[in-house]
Amino acid sequence: MQAVDKIWVRPSEEDKATYQWCLSHAEGHWEEGKGTFDLLAAKLGRERRVRLVAPALDVTLHQVNLPHRNKSVLSKALPFALEDWLAEDLNNLHICVLNREPPDLVTAAVIKRSLMSQWLSDAEAAGLDVIQIVPELFLVPCSEGDLSLVVDKTQCIVRTSRWSGFSLDMNEGGLFQKQLQSLVDEADGRLIQWLSKDCGDIGLPLDLE
């Protein structure tokens, strides 16, 4: 079996029990696959460490101004600072600090605890060790001053800077088009986009055609 350098795994949108994966081999090539964690574990042999990619529509990023000299105080204050932006009960959410910048800017990621628990439980049951959970947004290349878009059949991922961005659900129809057009109108720098071959005709604004 060829040596595997890194293993990236993403929950499938079609079936909660299956995952998509991308294996980076030490020889320099990539290998993609899809199936259960048990299938992946059998393929990997003794390698157990995987990096989990949290789908963009399942994670929201937030930036707030909050004094953050003391990590303990920050972790307790952050949920309440975000409360007005979150639709769910705080007890149902996992909030993680991603970055801190002087004087008081804090970037945080928010995800449902139930989702994260399911992913970790599936991995543990297969004997895999999740060493990192990465928001899908951060896999999108980003240049200072530019906006980067990735469009597929279900979503549009928008990365606006190193620590900010969001996703749009293409199933929301008119709302998606309105949000996307607004984004194009406000863009100051270059707007870089990637469209998957199977995304079909999604009616992008003329500025993006």
Secondary structure, 3 states (H helix, E strand, C coil): CCCEEEEEEEECCCCCCCEEEEEEECCCCEEEEEECHHHHHHHHCCCCEEEEEECHHHCEEEEEECCCCCHHHHHHHHHHHHHHHCCCCHHHEEEEEEEEECCCEEEEEEEEHHHHHHHHHHHHHCCCEEEEEEEHHHHCCCCCCCEEEEECCCEEEEEEECCEEEEEEHHHCHHHHHHHHHHHHHCCCCEEEEECCCCCCCCCCHHHC
